[in-house]
């Protein structure tokens, strides 16, 4: 398990929010798909940190 610090948590939060924005803004599909892979990898390592962002993110992506 990774050591979580305030800095790591901030970076993870920012990454999740950025991925959500990519999905909402209608950015290039390849970029959104790669972001989805990254989010999935983060979720495998720390599902507790990623889970709060999954529902809004997946809803935004489904509208793509």
CHARMM internal coordinates of N, CA and C (Angstrom, degrees):
IC EDIT
DIST 1 N 1 CA 1.4520
DIST 1 CA 1 C 1.5319
ANGL 1 N 1 CA 1 C 109.36
DIST 1 C 2 N 1.3131
ANGL 1 CA 1 C 2 N 114.81
DIHE 1 N 1 CA 1 C 2 N 138.48
DIST 2 N 2 CA 1.4685
ANGL 1 C 2 N 2 CA 120.01
DIHE 1 CA 1 C 2 N 2 CA -178.06
DIST 2 CA 2 C 1.5218
ANGL 2 N 2 CA 2 C 110.31
DIHE 1 C 2 N 2 CA 2 C -73.66
DIST 2 C 3 N 1.3256
ANGL 2 CA 2 C 3 N 115.88
DIHE 2 N 2 CA 2 C 3 N 147.31
DIST 3 N 3 CA 1.4535
ANGL 2 C 3 N 3 CA 120.28
DIHE 2 CA 2 C 3 N 3 CA 173.46
DIST 3 CA 3 C 1.5165
ANGL 3 N 3 CA 3 C 108.28
DIHE 2 C 3 N 3 CA 3 C -76.74
DIST 3 C 4 N 1.3159
ANGL 3 CA 3 C 4 N 116.98
DIHE 3 N 3 CA 3 C 4 N 124.99
DIST 4 N 4 CA 1.4586
ANGL 3 C 4 N 4 CA 121.14
DIHE 3 CA 3 C 4 N 4 CA -178.46
DIST 4 CA 4 C 1.5200
ANGL 4 N 4 CA 4 C 109.02
DIHE 3 C 4 N 4 CA 4 C -102.01
DIST 4 C 5 N 1.3070
ANGL 4 CA 4 C 5 N 115.08
DIHE 4 N 4 CA 4 C 5 N 124.52
DIST 5 N 5 CA 1.4541
ANGL 4 C 5 N 5 CA 121.64
DIHE 4 CA 4 C 5 N 5 CA 174.83
DIST 5 CA 5 C 1.5203
ANGL 5 N 5 CA 5 C 107.29
DIHE 4 C 5 N 5 CA 5 C -116.01
DIST 5 C 6 N 1.3106
ANGL 5 CA 5 C 6 N 116.75
DIHE 5 N 5 CA 5 C 6 N 171.27
DIST 6 N 6 CA 1.4579
ANGL 5 C 6 N 6 CA 121.07
DIHE 5 CA 5 C 6 N 6 CA 177.42
DIST 6 CA 6 C 1.5246
ANGL 6 N 6 CA 6 C 110.04
DIHE 5 C 6 N 6 CA 6 C -58.04
DIST 6 C 7 N 1.3207
ANGL 6 CA 6 C 7 N 117.26
DIHE 6 N 6 CA 6 C 7 N -40.55
DIST 7 N 7 CA 1.4631
ANGL 6 C 7 N 7 CA 121.43
DIHE 6 CA 6 C 7 N 7 CA 179.03
DIST 7 CA 7 C 1.5193
ANGL 7 N 7 CA 7 C 112.08
DIHE 6 C 7 N 7 CA 7 C -63.91
DIST 7 C 8 N 1.3445
ANGL 7 CA 7 C 8 N 117.05
DIHE 7 N 7 CA 7 C 8 N -43.44
DIST 8 N 8 CA 1.4648
ANGL 7 C 8 N 8 CA 120.67
DIHE 7 CA 7 C 8 N 8 CA 178.34
DIST 8 CA 8 C 1.5211
ANGL 8 N 8 CA 8 C 110.86
DIHE 7 C 8 N 8 CA 8 C -62.96
DIST 8 C 9 N 1.3112
ANGL 8 CA 8 C 9 N 115.97
DIHE 8 N 8 CA 8 C 9 N -41.77
DIST 9 N 9 CA 1.4525
ANGL 8 C 9 N 9 CA 120.24
DIHE 8 CA 8 C 9 N 9 CA -179.54
DIST 9 CA 9 C 1.5232
ANGL 9 N 9 CA 9 C 110.44
DIHE 8 C 9 N 9 CA 9 C -64.35
DIST 9 C 10 N 1.3201
ANGL 9 CA 9 C 10 N 117.47
DIHE 9 N 9 CA 9 C 10 N -41.29
DIST 10 N 10 CA 1.4675
ANGL 9 C 10 N 10 CA 120.98
DIHE 9 CA 9 C 10 N 10 CA 177.94
DIST 10 CA 10 C 1.5239
ANGL 10 N 10 CA 10 C 110.94
DIHE 9 C 10 N 10 CA 10 C -61.76
DIST 10 C 11 N 1.3105
ANGL 10 CA 10 C 11 N 116.70
DIHE 10 N 10 CA 10 C 11 N -42.49
DIST 11 N 11 CA 1.4651
ANGL 10 C 11 N 11 CA 120.61
DIHE 10 CA 10 C 11 N 11 CA -179.98
DIST 11 CA 11 C 1.5260
ANGL 11 N 11 CA 11 C 110.18
DIHE 10 C 11 N 11 CA 11 C -65.24
DIST 11 C 12 N 1.3179
ANGL 11 CA 11 C 12 N 116.68
DIHE 11 N 11 CA 11 C 12 N -44.01
DIST 12 N 12 CA 1.4643
ANGL 11 C 12 N 12 CA 120.69
DIHE 11 CA 11 C 12 N 12 CA 179.11
DIST 12 CA 12 C 1.5192
ANGL 12 N 12 CA 12 C 110.76
DIHE 11 C 12 N 12 CA 12 C -62.28
DIST 12 C 13 N 1.3164
ANGL 12 CA 12 C 13 N 116.74
DIHE 12 N 12 CA 12 C 13 N -44.02
DIST 13 N 13 CA 1.4622
ANGL 12 C 13 N 13 CA 121.21
DIHE 12 CA 12 C 13 N 13 CA 178.57
DIST 13 CA 13 C 1.5218
ANGL 13 N 13 CA 13 C 110.45
DIHE 12 C 13 N 13 CA 13 C -61.26
DIST 13 C 14 N 1.3098
ANGL 13 CA 13 C 14 N 116.91
DIHE 13 N 13 CA 13 C 14 N -46.19
DIST 14 N 14 CA 1.4650
ANGL 13 C 14 N 14 CA 120.53
DIHE 13 CA 13 C 14 N 14 CA 179.52
DIST 14 CA 14 C 1.5224
ANGL 14 N 14 CA 14 C 111.32
DIHE 13 C 14 N 14 CA 14 C -62.44
DIST 14 C 15 N 1.3144
ANGL 14 CA 14 C 15 N 117.42
DIHE 14 N 14 CA 14 C 15 N -40.23
DIST 15 N 15 CA 1.4657
ANGL 14 C 15 N 15 CA 120.63
DIHE 14 CA 14 C 15 N 15 CA 179.56
DIST 15 CA 15 C 1.5229
ANGL 15 N 15 CA 15 C 110.86
DIHE 14 C 15 N 15 CA 15 C -64.08
DIST 15 C 16 N 1.3178
ANGL 15 CA 15 C 16 N 117.29
DIHE 15 N 15 CA 15 C 16 N -43.76
DIST 16 N 16 CA 1.4652
ANGL 15 C 16 N 16 CA 120.50
DIHE 15 CA 15 C 16 N 16 CA 179.20
DIST 16 CA 16 C 1.5240
ANGL 16 N 16 CA 16 C 111.13
DIHE 15 C 16 N 16 CA 16 C -63.48
DIST 16 C 17 N 1.3133
ANGL 16 CA 16 C 17 N 116.35
DIHE 16 N 16 CA 16 C 17 N -42.45
DIST 17 N 17 CA 1.4632
ANGL 16 C 17 N 17 CA 119.86
DIHE 16 CA 16 C 17 N 17 CA 178.90
DIST 17 CA 17 C 1.5246
ANGL 17 N 17 CA 17 C 111.04
DIHE 16 C 17 N 17 CA 17 C -65.71
DIST 17 C 18 N 1.3117
ANGL 17 CA 17 C 18 N 117.28
DIHE 17 N 17 CA 17 C 18 N -38.95
DIST 18 N 18 CA 1.4686
ANGL 17 C 18 N 18 CA 120.76
DIHE 17 CA 17 C 18 N 18 CA 179.23
DIST 18 CA 18 C 1.5240
ANGL 18 N 18 CA 18 C 111.05
DIHE 17 C 18 N 18 CA 18 C -64.77
DIST 18 C 19 N 1.3121
ANGL 18 CA 18 C 19 N 117.18
DIHE 18 N 18 CA 18 C 19 N -41.10
DIST 19 N 19 CA 1.4593
ANGL 18 C 19 N 19 CA 121.04
DIHE 18 CA 18 C 19 N 19 CA 178.45
DIST 19 CA 19 C 1.5252
ANGL 19 N 19 CA 19 C 110.05
DIHE 18 C 19 N 19 CA 19 C -62.92
DIST 19 C 20 N 1.3213
ANGL 19 CA 19 C 20 N 116.60
DIHE 19 N 19 CA 19 C 20 N -41.32
DIST 20 N 20 CA 1.4664
ANGL 19 C 20 N 20 CA 120.37
DIHE 19 CA 19 C 20 N 20 CA 176.48
DIST 20 CA 20 C 1.5131
ANGL 20 N 20 CA 20 C 111.85
DIHE 19 C 20 N 20 CA 20 C -61.20
DIST 20 C 21 N 1.3198
ANGL 20 CA 20 C 21 N 116.60
DIHE 20 N 20 CA 20 C 21 N -42.31
DIST 21 N 21 CA 1.4670
ANGL 20 C 21 N 21 CA 120.46
DIHE 20 CA 20 C 21 N 21 CA 178.60
DIST 21 CA 21 C 1.5229
ANGL 21 N 21 CA 21 C 111.36
DIHE 20 C 21 N 21 CA 21 C -63.81
DIST 21 C 22 N 1.3180
ANGL 21 CA 21 C 22 N 117.44
DIHE 21 N 21 CA 21 C 22 N -38.28
DIST 22 N 22 CA 1.4590
ANGL 21 C 22 N 22 CA 120.46
DIHE 21 CA 21 C 22 N 22 CA 177.16
DIST 22 CA 22 C 1.5239
ANGL 22 N 22 CA 22 C 110.68
DIHE 21 C 22 N 22 CA 22 C -59.47
DIST 22 C 23 N 1.3150
ANGL 22 CA 22 C 23 N 115.70
DIHE 22 N 22 CA 22 C 23 N -44.02
DIST 23 N 23 CA 1.4616
ANGL 22 C 23 N 23 CA 119.74
DIHE 22 CA 22 C 23 N 23 CA -179.16
DIST 23 CA 23 C 1.5267
ANGL 23 N 23 CA 23 C 111.37
DIHE 22 C 23 N 23 CA 23 C -65.50
DIST 23 C 24 N 1.3230
ANGL 23 CA 23 C 24 N 116.96
DIHE 23 N 23 CA 23 C 24 N -41.81
DIST 24 N 24 CA 1.4639
ANGL 23 C 24 N 24 CA 121.50
DIHE 23 CA 23 C 24 N 24 CA -177.61
DIST 24 CA 24 C 1.5216
ANGL 24 N 24 CA 24 C 111.53
DIHE 23 C 24 N 24 CA 24 C -69.79
DIST 24 C 25 N 1.3081
ANGL 24 CA 24 C 25 N 117.68
DIHE 24 N 24 CA 24 C 25 N -39.23
DIST 25 N 25 CA 1.4648
ANGL 24 C 25 N 25 CA 122.09
DIHE 24 CA 24 C 25 N 25 CA -174.30
DIST 25 CA 25 C 1.5191
ANGL 25 N 25 CA 25 C 113.34
DIHE 24 C 25 N 25 CA 25 C -76.97
DIST 25 C 26 N 1.3207
ANGL 25 CA 25 C 26 N 118.26
DIHE 25 N 25 CA 25 C 26 N -8.21
DIST 26 N 26 CA 1.4503
ANGL 25 C 26 N 26 CA 119.98
DIHE 25 CA 25 C 26 N 26 CA 178.77
DIST 26 CA 26 C 1.5172
ANGL 26 N 26 CA 26 C 113.47
DIHE 25 C 26 N 26 CA 26 C 73.63
DIST 26 C 27 N 1.3011
ANGL 26 CA 26 C 27 N 115.45
DIHE 26 N 26 CA 26 C 27 N 35.37
DIST 27 N 27 CA 1.4670
ANGL 26 C 27 N 27 CA 121.12
DIHE 26 CA 26 C 27 N 27 CA 179.10
DIST 27 CA 27 C 1.5313
ANGL 27 N 27 CA 27 C 108.74
DIHE 26 C 27 N 27 CA 27 C -68.17
DIST 27 C 28 N 1.2924
ANGL 27 CA 27 C 28 N 116.34
DIHE 27 N 27 CA 27 C 28 N 160.75
DIST 28 N 28 CA 1.4561
ANGL 27 C 28 N 28 CA 124.38
DIHE 27 CA 27 C 28 N 28 CA 178.73
DIST 28 CA 28 C 1.5238
ANGL 28 N 28 CA 28 C 111.67
DIHE 27 C 28 N 28 CA 28 C -36.69
DIST 28 C 29 N 1.3447
ANGL 28 CA 28 C 29 N 115.98
DIHE 28 N 28 CA 28 C 29 N 131.81
DIST 29 N 29 CA 1.4701
ANGL 28 C 29 N 29 CA 120.83
DIHE 28 CA 28 C 29 N 29 CA -176.75
DIST 29 CA 29 C 1.5180
ANGL 29 N 29 CA 29 C 113.32
DIHE 28 C 29 N 29 CA 29 C -57.05
DIST 29 C 30 N 1.3194
ANGL 29 CA 29 C 30 N 118.04
DIHE 29 N 29 CA 29 C 30 N -39.07
DIST 30 N 30 CA 1.4655
ANGL 29 C 30 N 30 CA 120.31
DIHE 29 CA 29 C 30 N 30 CA -179.39
DIST 30 CA 30 C 1.5249
ANGL 30 N 30 CA 30 C 110.84
DIHE 29 C 30 N 30 CA 30 C -62.71
DIST 30 C 31 N 1.3234
ANGL 30 CA 30 C 31 N 116.88
DIHE 30 N 30 CA 30 C 31 N -39.07
DIST 31 N 31 CA 1.4585
ANGL 30 C 31 N 31 CA 120.28
DIHE 30 CA 30 C 31 N 31 CA 178.66
DIST 31 CA 31 C 1.5249
ANGL 31 N 31 CA 31 C 111.02
DIHE 30 C 31 N 31 CA 31 C -66.65
DIST 31 C 32 N 1.3190
ANGL 31 CA 31 C 32 N 116.60
DIHE 31 N 31 CA 31 C 32 N -41.46
DIST 32 N 32 CA 1.4651
ANGL 31 C 32 N 32 CA 120.47
DIHE 31 CA 31 C 32 N 32 CA 178.50
DIST 32 CA 32 C 1.5268
ANGL 32 N 32 CA 32 C 109.81
DIHE 31 C 32 N 32 CA 32 C -64.97
DIST 32 C 33 N 1.3317
ANGL 32 CA 32 C 33 N 117.62
DIHE 32 N 32 CA 32 C 33 N -41.50
DIST 33 N 33 CA 1.4628
ANGL 32 C 33 N 33 CA 120.61
DIHE 32 CA 32 C 33 N 33 CA 179.16
DIST 33 CA 33 C 1.5286
ANGL 33 N 33 CA 33 C 111.23
DIHE 32 C 33 N 33 CA 33 C -63.43
DIST 33 C 34 N 1.3142
ANGL 33 CA 33 C 34 N 117.24
DIHE 33 N 33 CA 33 C 34 N -42.75
DIST 34 N 34 CA 1.4629
ANGL 33 C 34 N 34 CA 119.89
DIHE 33 CA 33 C 34 N 34 CA 177.71
DIST 34 CA 34 C 1.5200
ANGL 34 N 34 CA 34 C 111.22
DIHE 33 C 34 N 34 CA 34 C -65.03
DIST 34 C 35 N 1.3072
ANGL 34 CA 34 C 35 N 116.40
DIHE 34 N 34 CA 34 C 35 N -35.90
DIST 35 N 35 CA 1.4656
ANGL 34 C 35 N 35 CA 120.38
DIHE 34 CA 34 C 35 N 35 CA 176.91
DIST 35 CA 35 C 1.5220
ANGL 35 N 35 CA 35 C 110.57
DIHE 34 C 35 N 35 CA 35 C -65.67
DIST 35 C 36 N 1.3268
ANGL 35 CA 35 C 36 N 116.24
DIHE 35 N 35 CA 35 C 36 N -38.08
DIST 36 N 36 CA 1.4661
ANGL 35 C 36 N 36 CA 120.26
DIHE 35 CA 35 C 36 N 36 CA 177.94
DIST 36 CA 36 C 1.5235
ANGL 36 N 36 CA 36 C 110.61
DIHE 35 C 36 N 36 CA 36 C -62.47
DIST 36 C 37 N 1.3139
ANGL 36 CA 36 C 37 N 116.96
DIHE 36 N 36 CA 36 C 37 N -39.88
DIST 37 N 37 CA 1.4673
ANGL 36 C 37 N 37 CA 121.00
DIHE 36 CA 36 C 37 N 37 CA 177.33
DIST 37 CA 37 C 1.5248
ANGL 37 N 37 CA 37 C 110.12
DIHE 36 C 37 N 37 CA 37 C -62.90
DIST 37 C 38 N 1.3115
ANGL 37 CA 37 C 38 N 116.37
DIHE 37 N 37 CA 37 C 38 N -44.21
DIST 38 N 38 CA 1.4649
ANGL 37 C 38 N 38 CA 120.80
DIHE 37 CA 37 C 38 N 38 CA 179.29
DIST 38 CA 38 C 1.5204
ANGL 38 N 38 CA 38 C 110.97
DIHE 37 C 38 N 38 CA 38 C -61.49
DIST 38 C 39 N 1.3266
ANGL 38 CA 38 C 39 N 116.58
DIHE 38 N 38 CA 38 C 39 N -45.09
DIST 39 N 39 CA 1.4632
ANGL 38 C 39 N 39 CA 120.43
DIHE 38 CA 38 C 39 N 39 CA 178.91
DIST 39 CA 39 C 1.5306
ANGL 39 N 39 CA 39 C 110.61
DIHE 38 C 39 N 39 CA 39 C -61.71
DIST 39 C 40 N 1.3248
ANGL 39 CA 39 C 40 N 116.45
DIHE 39 N 39 CA 39 C 40 N -40.04
DIST 40 N 40 CA 1.4649
ANGL 39 C 40 N 40 CA 120.03
DIHE 39 CA 39 C 40 N 40 CA 177.17
DIST 40 CA 40 C 1.5163
ANGL 40 N 40 CA 40 C 112.11
DIHE 39 C 40 N 40 CA 40 C -62.09
DIST 40 C 41 N 1.3154
ANGL 40 CA 40 C 41 N 116.37
DIHE 40 N 40 CA 40 C 41 N -40.18
DIST 41 N 41 CA 1.4737
ANGL 40 C 41 N 41 CA 120.24
DIHE 40 CA 40 C 41 N 41 CA 178.34
DIST 41 CA 41 C 1.5209
ANGL 41 N 41 CA 41 C 111.36
DIHE 40 C 41 N 41 CA 41 C -65.69
DIST 41 C 42 N 1.3360
ANGL 41 CA 41 C 42 N 115.84
DIHE 41 N 41 CA 41 C 42 N -40.43
DIST 42 N 42 CA 1.4676
ANGL 41 C 42 N 42 CA 119.03
DIHE 41 CA 41 C 42 N 42 CA 175.67
DIST 42 CA 42 C 1.5286
ANGL 42 N 42 CA 42 C 110.45
DIHE 41 C 42 N 42 CA 42 C -61.97
DIST 42 C 43 N 1.3257
ANGL 42 CA 42 C 43 N 115.84
DIHE 42 N 42 CA 42 C 43 N -40.93
DIST 43 N 43 CA 1.4715
ANGL 42 C 43 N 43 CA 120.42
DIHE 42 CA 42 C 43 N 43 CA -178.44
DIST 43 CA 43 C 1.5256
ANGL 43 N 43 CA 43 C 111.61
DIHE 42 C 43 N 43 CA 43 C -65.53
DIST 43 C 44 N 1.3201
ANGL 43 CA 43 C 44 N 116.80
DIHE 43 N 43 CA 43 C 44 N -33.05
DIST 44 N 44 CA 1.4676
ANGL 43 C 44 N 44 CA 119.21
DIHE 43 CA 43 C 44 N 44 CA 177.74
DIST 44 CA 44 C 1.5217
ANGL 44 N 44 CA 44 C 111.72
DIHE 43 C 44 N 44 CA 44 C -64.42
DIST 44 C 45 N 1.3300
ANGL 44 CA 44 C 45 N 115.48
DIHE 44 N 44 CA 44 C 45 N -36.50
DIST 45 N 45 CA 1.4583
ANGL 44 C 45 N 45 CA 120.52
DIHE 44 CA 44 C 45 N 45 CA -176.69
DIST 45 CA 45 C 1.5293
ANGL 45 N 45 CA 45 C 111.19
DIHE 44 C 45 N 45 CA 45 C -83.58
DIST 45 C 46 N 1.3335
ANGL 45 CA 45 C 46 N 117.05
DIHE 45 N 45 CA 45 C 46 N -45.14
DIST 46 N 46 CA 1.4667
ANGL 45 C 46 N 46 CA 121.04
DIHE 45 CA 45 C 46 N 46 CA -177.47
DIST 46 CA 46 C 1.5241
ANGL 46 N 46 CA 46 C 111.37
DIHE 45 C 46 N 46 CA 46 C -136.62
DIST 46 C 47 N 1.3337
ANGL 46 CA 46 C 47 N 117.01
DIHE 46 N 46 CA 46 C 47 N 72.91
DIST 47 N 47 CA 1.4622
ANGL 46 C 47 N 47 CA 119.49
DIHE 46 CA 46 C 47 N 47 CA -179.10
DIST 47 CA 47 C 1.5193
ANGL 47 N 47 CA 47 C 113.03
DIHE 46 C 47 N 47 CA 47 C -59.19
DIST 47 C 48 N 1.3156
ANGL 47 CA 47 C 48 N 117.51
DIHE 47 N 47 CA 47 C 48 N -29.61
DIST 48 N 48 CA 1.4589
ANGL 47 C 48 N 48 CA 120.81
DIHE 47 CA 47 C 48 N 48 CA -179.90
DIST 48 CA 48 C 1.5286
ANGL 48 N 48 CA 48 C 112.18
DIHE 47 C 48 N 48 CA 48 C -65.32
DIST 48 C 49 N 1.3264
ANGL 48 CA 48 C 49 N 117.26
DIHE 48 N 48 CA 48 C 49 N -28.59
DIST 49 N 49 CA 1.4603
ANGL 48 C 49 N 49 CA 120.31
DIHE 48 CA 48 C 49 N 49 CA 179.24
DIST 49 CA 49 C 1.5266
ANGL 49 N 49 CA 49 C 112.23
DIHE 48 C 49 N 49 CA 49 C -85.32
DIST 49 C 50 N 1.3185
ANGL 49 CA 49 C 50 N 116.40
DIHE 49 N 49 CA 49 C 50 N -32.04
DIST 50 N 50 CA 1.4594
ANGL 49 C 50 N 50 CA 120.96
DIHE 49 CA 49 C 50 N 50 CA -174.82
DIST 50 CA 50 C 1.5336
ANGL 50 N 50 CA 50 C 111.68
DIHE 49 C 50 N 50 CA 50 C -87.98
DIST 50 C 51 N 1.3058
ANGL 50 CA 50 C 51 N 117.82
DIHE 50 N 50 CA 50 C 51 N -32.25
DIST 51 N 51 CA 1.4684
ANGL 50 C 51 N 51 CA 122.10
DIHE 50 CA 50 C 51 N 51 CA -173.84
DIST 51 CA 51 C 1.5293
ANGL 51 N 51 CA 51 C 114.55
DIHE 50 C 51 N 51 CA 51 C -50.60
DIST 51 C 52 N 1.3290
ANGL 51 CA 51 C 52 N 120.38
DIHE 51 N 51 CA 51 C 52 N -42.30
DIST 52 N 52 CA 1.4656
ANGL 51 C 52 N 52 CA 118.90
DIHE 51 CA 51 C 52 N 52 CA -178.57
DIST 52 CA 52 C 1.5355
ANGL 52 N 52 CA 52 C 113.69
DIHE 51 C 52 N 52 CA 52 C -61.36
DIST 52 C 53 N 1.3129
ANGL 52 CA 52 C 53 N 117.27
DIHE 52 N 52 CA 52 C 53 N -20.45
DIST 53 N 53 CA 1.4687
ANGL 52 C 53 N 53 CA 121.19
DIHE 52 CA 52 C 53 N 53 CA -177.48
DIST 53 CA 53 C 1.5218
ANGL 53 N 53 CA 53 C 112.90
DIHE 52 C 53 N 53 CA 53 C -97.85
DIST 53 C 54 N 1.3092
ANGL 53 CA 53 C 54 N 118.00
DIHE 53 N 53 CA 53 C 54 N -9.32
DIST 54 N 54 CA 1.4567
ANGL 53 C 54 N 54 CA 120.85
DIHE 53 CA 53 C 54 N 54 CA -171.88
DIST 54 CA 54 C 1.5280
ANGL 54 N 54 CA 54 C 113.59
DIHE 53 C 54 N 54 CA 54 C -67.96
DIST 54 C 55 N 1.3248
ANGL 54 CA 54 C 55 N 118.31
DIHE 54 N 54 CA 54 C 55 N -43.46
DIST 55 N 55 CA 1.4699
ANGL 54 C 55 N 55 CA 118.80
DIHE 54 CA 54 C 55 N 55 CA -176.60
DIST 55 CA 55 C 1.5260
ANGL 55 N 55 CA 55 C 111.92
DIHE 54 C 55 N 55 CA 55 C -64.42
DIST 55 C 56 N 1.3479
ANGL 55 CA 55 C 56 N 119.43
DIHE 55 N 55 CA 55 C 56 N -52.51
DIST 56 N 56 CA 1.4679
ANGL 55 C 56 N 56 CA 117.42
DIHE 55 CA 55 C 56 N 56 CA 178.87
DIST 56 CA 56 C 1.5263
ANGL 56 N 56 CA 56 C 112.50
DIHE 55 C 56 N 56 CA 56 C -62.30
DIST 56 C 57 N 1.3162
ANGL 56 CA 56 C 57 N 116.83
DIHE 56 N 56 CA 56 C 57 N -36.20
DIST 57 N 57 CA 1.4542
ANGL 56 C 57 N 57 CA 119.91
DIHE 56 CA 56 C 57 N 57 CA -179.61
DIST 57 CA 57 C 1.5196
ANGL 57 N 57 CA 57 C 111.05
DIHE 56 C 57 N 57 CA 57 C -67.01
DIST 57 C 58 N 1.3298
ANGL 57 CA 57 C 58 N 117.38
DIHE 57 N 57 CA 57 C 58 N -45.67
DIST 58 N 58 CA 1.4562
ANGL 57 C 58 N 58 CA 119.52
DIHE 57 CA 57 C 58 N 58 CA -178.37
DIST 58 CA 58 C 1.5274
ANGL 58 N 58 CA 58 C 111.80
DIHE 57 C 58 N 58 CA 58 C -68.21
DIST 58 C 59 N 1.3309
ANGL 58 CA 58 C 59 N 116.81
DIHE 58 N 58 CA 58 C 59 N -32.16
DIST 59 N 59 CA 1.4602
ANGL 58 C 59 N 59 CA 119.68
DIHE 58 CA 58 C 59 N 59 CA 176.09
DIST 59 CA 59 C 1.5254
ANGL 59 N 59 CA 59 C 110.19
DIHE 58 C 59 N 59 CA 59 C -66.43
DIST 59 C 60 N 1.3119
ANGL 59 CA 59 C 60 N 117.32
DIHE 59 N 59 CA 59 C 60 N -42.48
DIST 60 N 60 CA 1.4563
ANGL 59 C 60 N 60 CA 121.33
DIHE 59 CA 59 C 60 N 60 CA 179.22
DIST 60 CA 60 C 1.5242
ANGL 60 N 60 CA 60 C 110.53
DIHE 59 C 60 N 60 CA 60 C -64.71
DIST 60 C 61 N 1.3154
ANGL 60 CA 60 C 61 N 116.74
DIHE 60 N 60 CA 60 C 61 N -41.40
DIST 61 N 61 CA 1.4575
ANGL 60 C 61 N 61 CA 120.85
DIHE 60 CA 60 C 61 N 61 CA -179.18
DIST 61 CA 61 C 1.5290
ANGL 61 N 61 CA 61 C 110.69
DIHE 60 C 61 N 61 CA 61 C -67.63
DIST 61 C 62 N 1.3275
ANGL 61 CA 61 C 62 N 117.88
DIHE 61 N 61 CA 61 C 62 N -36.06
DIST 62 N 62 CA 1.4629
ANGL 61 C 62 N 62 CA 120.39
DIHE 61 CA 61 C 62 N 62 CA -178.94
DIST 62 CA 62 C 1.5217
ANGL 62 N 62 CA 62 C 112.38
DIHE 61 C 62 N 62 CA 62 C -67.02
DIST 62 C 63 N 1.3268
ANGL 62 CA 62 C 63 N 117.44
DIHE 62 N 62 CA 62 C 63 N -20.15
DIST 63 N 63 CA 1.4596
ANGL 62 C 63 N 63 CA 121.80
DIHE 62 CA 62 C 63 N 63 CA 178.74
DIST 63 CA 63 C 1.5161
ANGL 63 N 63 CA 63 C 111.19
DIHE 62 C 63 N 63 CA 63 C -84.42
DIST 63 C 64 N 1.2961
ANGL 63 CA 63 C 64 N 116.81
DIHE 63 N 63 CA 63 C 64 N -6.35
DIST 64 N 64 CA 1.4717
ANGL 63 C 64 N 64 CA 123.20
DIHE 63 CA 63 C 64 N 64 CA -176.33
DIST 64 CA 64 C 1.4993
ANGL 64 N 64 CA 64 C 111.31
DIHE 63 C 64 N 64 CA 64 C -65.90
END
COOR INIT
IC SEED 1 N 1 CA 1 C
IC BUILD
